[in-house]
Amino acid sequence: PRIGLAAKPEPRVRRYVRLGRTELEVSDIGFGGGRLRGDESLIAHALDRGITYFDTAEGYGGGKSETTMANALRGHREEVVLVSKTKAGADEQRPALMARLEATLRRLRTDRVEIYLNHAVNDLGRMQNPEWWEFAERAKQQGKIRFTGISGHGGRLAKCLEWGLDQDLL
C-alpha cells in the first residue's frame, strides 16, 4: 500500500436477513456447493467472510459436495443454515425419499438440515405428488428437516410456482 493510504479491509458479509417466512437469519450472500468436489478451503474462506447460508445437493458430484461440506463445517454446524436438495419424482414414494434424506444426513454428518428442497422442479406432477408432502411433514416431525421448498431452472417452473403458491405450500 502507498504511504498514507489505509489498507482495504477484506470483503465480508455486511447484512443478515430473515429468510422468507422462516425465523432463519442468513447472510445475504450464500455459498452454493454445486461444483464443490473436495476443496474445503473454499468453505473456510466463506465462513471467514461471514457467510452462513450453505447449499448443496445429493446429486452434486454424486454426494461429494455434501461430504466436502461436512468436513469443512466441522465445528461450525450450529453457526450455519444448511440446505440440501433431492429430485423427488412424480411417482416417488415416502420410503425412498426418507432413505435419500437419511443418506444426505450421513454424508453431511448431521442430524438435520434447516431446508430440504425438491430440486430442479420443472413438472407439475412432481409438485402434486402427495408422497413428497407427507414425507416432508414426517421428516419435520422427526426433526430431520425444518423447512421445505422447491428449486428450479426454468421451463415449466412458473406453473409449478403458481400451483405451490395457490396451495399455500411455498
Disulfide bonds with the S-S distance in Angstrom:
none
